[in-house]
């Protein structure tokens, strides 16, 4: 900053800005928040503001832009949503009374993780701020909070992958780290689009002592200390709503990594990135914002404790059986506002009169909710009934204090009821009488002067005045009024009596507003004492809301209560994909059984593309998730074990950030499943090995199947186009073949979408290409090439892996492959890769005999034959074969 620009105000601005170098500083000047220098240049671009300058005549004018203080929240939201921080700098004293520079301070730092005003669109979503420490290698402490609700949880994790998975599952936008977190880990989190903030020290406070009292390890206390300190430093306000930290372990719930949650479209649609078309979309019949957020938390963390699952099932069943009571409960829940976030606003001091009326209205529903639950007559709801505290004292106090329809602002009066405070009533009486006196004076002056349009008005600068238009000035008696202000078309006057009344009225107004605000603050502090009770009530109502939502969905879509078994038997009769069924309609969706007894751990699924293999796999995973949430499931009957983890390898996607191909991502996800899965896990592998050459892919697919069969023993659905693998059921006792039925009618392919036992007889690839609209001449050519390849395959000798094995049946193979399945991991790498035959190519004479009619081969013909003998047909697509044949035709046609 140049000396010419070093004004007292800019010195003050720069001093504050230096404390918040990584944030936009919104500097209050009158009715605007101004930005200067780099903040102004960048802010004008992001917020589409006009960029101007301060000190125009200076050699280096200062860039400047601003936003109105009344609309500031929308501008803050735009910046924070894009990952920036905003420091709000307010005037801390009345500019009229200030001596010298007005004192200014930052009253709040708004960041992506501390944003609490999410609006209606974010009512059913949590906004988590996360803290992370790394006391030692592979030793992490993680804590997260939603500042709008006060939820606070902490965990100890043992790997970077576990940390990343938690952050992705929480969808956190900001992570607070201390000095122990390495630069490498910070960089990795930045690549995920997460804002990194730093908090190097931990400050002791009453809030921190309260929230960490249940934590038992230094690591948990340390990370919660970092989190609470950061919130205290940035928010600069009461944190009375922060709940006692709850320690958790991800292994205490059904574990799903982020890629599995994404592949299964649990909360976000893969195509649109929105809620519609997801399991959350299907299950969300909640009536409150609290219930909506809790439903998502239950979806993210299904249970593995049998008693807890069955407890939820019993409650859902009871609500399902009591239609009228459930209907009444829904009607009462609709009138309950967001108690969690209302309590947060009370603690923050940002609550207004309308918020308190919402709180009162919500609390007034609790007695009716209690009555409805009691009418169910189910003892399983007794603990919830005991937690339904109406907090009647708070509701009564609000009702006695606040007017039924208060204004938005709490500083301009009109919030407190008449009769609540005697002094306030006196001020209001003085104001009302004063205004009556003014109306009577206006009438009297009109009669005396004969000026019918004479009026008495008020403005903030000149106070009360008598206004007379210039055309009527000659009607005024001399010296009747004292001139006060001249306008273009009128004159304004005053009188000693009017000045006296003005002083009384304005004094009453000022004192009334001041007293009202103090009474409101007193009420807010009284409500703050009940925050813990309100949060306990909110948690109970949210649980009831989710349970009734499960009951509604279960009734509407004919779901059934699953039976949880102790063994590994999985039997789902007429199971359905609940989301697809909702979109298609019950009459259009074809249900399927999933049967895997104690002696069957792997279903090898074959069938055409687009026939429903992936849907079949996904529907099983969603059924498991719903069951372990405590919801009923889409089937006619279901008997299932409790799974500890779900792993998926579905779909194809490059990891562009890490520079990894589809096949690399596929192998990494498969490896994660194989290394982490247990016998109690569920694995879904869709088309493993398709991203590489045929033999490589087939070898990997078989090796993976054998590894799961021999070592992991998890329930596994494995879909494949490698029909050679279907013979594995002859040597792997726990593997069974199933396929999706399809028939040809008049040359067209018809999908039955019905799962049938045994392997598919063909892949119908050309039929699917026809459905995609490929040109007829191309399809005809592909049929010719396919027939030729099949005839060649039939003439070729069998290719065998070095083993004594059972021949593998090949419904549509190019060559018969005989493979000995590996019985141990040590054997897998050697025995599961197809070996080359003793003679890699047929004898040259045999090849020449194909062209025995030709008396002599030209150089071009010899070259084509050489290329033909080396051609890897197994690794080529029909289109690639057609292109190669065309090229040979061109070469052979040349003389």
Residue, then its C-alpha position, 0 to 999 in steps of 0.5 A: x500500500x502506497x503512502x498516499x493510500x495509507x488513510x486511517x481507514x485503510x490502515x484499519x482494514x489492512x490490519x484486520x485483513x492480515x489476520x484473515x489472509x485466506x478469507x474474503x474480508x467483508x468490511x462494513x461501511x455504512x449500509x454496505x460491506x466493502x472489499x478492497x485490493x485482491x479481494x475486490x478484484x476476485x470478489x467482483x468476478x465471482x459475485x458479478x459485481x461492478x469493480x470500482x476504485x477508492x482514491x481515484x486521484x491517487x497514482x495507484x487507486x485501490x480496487x473496491x467493490x461492495x454488497x448491500x448489508x441487507x442482502x449480504x447472506x446471499x453473497x456469502x453463500x455464493x462464495x462459501x459454496x465455491x469453497x471460500x471463507x468469508x470474514x464478516x467485519x462489523x462496526x462495533x459502535x455507533x458512527x454518530x457517537x464514535x470519536x475518530x475511527x469507528x471500531x470494527x471487529x470480525x464477528x464471524x468467519x464463515x467457511x464451507x464447514x461452518x455454514x449453518x444457514x443452508x436454506x430449505x434445500x439443505x434442510x434434510x442434509x447435514x453439513x459436516x466440519x471435520x478435524x483430523x490429527x495424525x499422532x503417528x504413522x497409520x494412527x489417526x484421530x477423526x472428529x466431525x460436527x454439524x454446527x447447525x445441530x450440535x452433533x459431534x462424533x469421533x473415531x480412531x482410524x488406522x489407515x489413510x484409505x479409512x480416513x479418505x473413505x470416512x471423509x467421502x462418506x460424510x461428504x465433508x467440505x472442510x477438514x481442520x488439521x494440526x501440524x501432525x498431518x503430513x503434506x502428502x495427506x493434505x495434498x491428497x485431500x485437496x485433490x478430492x476438493x476438500x478445503x484444508x484449514x489449520x488449527x495448531x493449538x488447542x484452547x481449553x474452554x468450558x465447551x471443550x470440557x463438556x463435550x469431551x467428558x465421555x472420551x477415553x483416549x488421548x487421540x480422541x480428546x486431541x482431535x475433538x480439542x482441535x475441532x472445538x477450538x477451531x469452531x470457537x475461534x472462527x464463530x466467536x459465539x456461544x457453543x452451548x448446543x454442542x452435544x457430548x462427543x460420541x466415540x464410534x468405530x466404522x466396524x460397528x456398522x455395515x461397512x461400505x466404502x465410498x465407491x460401493x455407496x456410489x455404485x449402488x446409488x444409495x444417496x446420489x444418482x450416478x447420472x444426475x448427481x441428484x437424490x431422485x432415483x436413489x434408495x434415499x429417494x425411495x425411502x424418504x417419506x419423512x415429515x420433518x427435516x430432522x427425520x430426513x437427516x437421520x434417515x440419511x445417517x441410517x443409510x450411511x451406517x446400517x446396523x450389524x447388531x441383531x438386537x438393534x435391527x430387530x428392535x427397529x423391525x418390531x417398531x416398523x411392524x407395529x406402525x405398519x399394523x396400526x394404520x389410523x394411529x400412523x396417519x395421526x402421527x404423520x399429521x402431527x409430525x408435519x407441524x414439527x419444525x427443525x428442533x435441532x437447528x432451532x436449538x442451534x440458533x438459540x445457542x448462536x444468538x441468531x434466533x428471531x421471534x418467528x423461530x421461537x413461534x416455530x419452536x412453540x408450535x413444535x412443542x405443542x405437538x408433543x402431547x398429541x404425539x405421546x397420546x398417539x404412540x401410547x394408543x399403539x399399545x406396544x411396550x417396545x415404544x416405552x423408551x421413546x415415550x419416556x423421552x418425549x418431553x414436551x418441554x412445556x415450560x419453554x412453550x408456555x414462556x414463549x406463548x406468554x412473551x411473543x406475539x403470534x405473528x412477530x416481525x422478522x427483526x428483533x431490534x425494531x419492536x413489535x415482538x413482545x406481547x402487550x401486558x407482558x411488561x408494565x414498563x413496555x406497556x407505558x411506553x407503548x401507551x405514550x406512543x399511541x397517545x402521541x400519535x393520536x395527538x398528532x392526528x388531532x393536531x393535523x385535523x385542527x390545523x387544517x380547520x384553522x388554516x383552511x388548507x385541506x392537504x396540510x399534513x404532519x409527517x416524520x423522517x429520521x433527519x428532521x423529525x416531525x413536521x407540518x408540510x404545506x404545499x407552496x400554492x397554499x403558503x399565502x393562506x398561512x397566518x403570519x408567524x404561526x409556524x417556524x420554518x424547518x425545511x424547504x422542498x421544491x413544491x412545499x415548505x415544512x414547519x414546526x411548533x413548540x408544541x410539536x417539538x415537545x410531543x416529538x421528544x416524548x414520542x421518540x423517547x418512548x419509541x427508543x426506550x420501547x425498542x431497547x426494552x423489547x430487545x432486552x426482554x427478547x434476549x432474556x427469553x432467549x437465554x431462558x430457552x438456552x437452558x433447555x437446549x439439552x432437553x430440546x435435543x433429546x426430544x428432537x432425536x426421539x421425534x426424528x427416530x419416530x419419523x424415520x420408523x413411520x417412513x419405513x412403515x409407509x414405504x413398506x405398505x405402499x410397495x408391499x415389502x416384507x419383514x426379513x428373517x435374520x439367521x445365524x448361519x450363512x443361508x441367504x434365500x430371497x423369494x421374488x426379490x425386486x430392485x425397489x428403485x427400479x420397480x418404483x420407476x417402472x411400476x410393479x406390473x412391469x418389473x420382473x422379480x427374481x429369487x436369490x438362493x445361496x445355502x450354506x454350501x453355495x457362496x458364489x453365483x456365477x451369472x451369465x447372460x446378454x448385455x442389457x438383460x438385467x445382470x447388474x440390476x439383479x446384483x444391485x437389488x441384493x445389495x439394496x435388500x441387505x442394506x434395507x434389512x440391516x437398517x431395520x426396514x422391510x425389504x422388497x420380496x415375497x419372503x426373505x431369509x438372510x444372515x447379517x453381513x459385516x461389509x459390502x463390496x462392489x465392482x460395478x461399472x467402468x470409470x477412469x480416475x482422471x485425477x490420479x491418472x488411472x485407467x478403467x482397468x486399474x480402478x477395476x483392479x484396485x477395487x477388486x483388490x480392496x474387496x479381496x483383502x478386506x472381505x470376510x466370510x460374513x461379507x457380500x461381494x458384487x463383481x460385475x464383468x471383472x477382467x473386461x478391461x484387458x486382453x481376452x486371455x489376461x481378463x479370463x485368467x484374472x477372472x478365474x483366479x479371483x473366483x478361486x481366491x474368493x472360493x478357497x480363501x474368503x468364503x464370502x457370499x459373492x455374485x460374479x457376472x461375466x461374459x467369459x463363458x469358459x468360466x461356467x465350467x468351474x462349477x464342476x471343480x468349485x463345490x461352492x459355486x453355482x451357475x445361473x443365467x438371465x433368460x433370453x429367447x429369439x423370436x423372428x430374428x429378434x432378441x427378447x429379454x426375459x429378465x428372469x434368472x434361471x439355473x445353469x449357464x447361458x447358451x450364448x452371449x447374443x452380442x450381435x443381437x444387442x448391437x441390433x437393438x442399439x440400432x447398428x446398420x443392417x449391412x454391418x450386422x450381416x457382416x458380423x454374423x458372417x465373421x462370427x460363423x467363420x470364427x466359430x468354425x475355425x475354433x471347432x477345428x482347432x486343437x484344445x489348449x490346456x493349462x499344464x495340469x491334469x484337469x477336467x475339460x471345460x465346456x465352452x458353449x461359445x468359446x473360440x478354443x477349448x480351454x482346460x484349466x485346473x482350478x487353484x486350491x490355494x493362493x500359492x497355486x493361483x498365479x501359476x495355475x489360473x493363467x491359460x498356457x500357450x500350446x506346444x506349437x503356437x502356430x500351425x505348420x506352415x505347410x498346413x497353412x499353405x494348403x488352404x491356398x493349394x489352388x494357387x500355383x505360386x504366392x506373391x509377396x503380398x499373399x505371403x505377407x498376408x498369410x504371415x499376418x494371419x498366422x500371428x493374428x490373435x483372434x481371441x483378443x479382437x472384436x468383430x469390428x476389428x476383424x472386419x477391418x483387418x480382413x478389408x485391409x487384406x483384401x486391398x493388399x491382395x487386390x494389388x498387382 
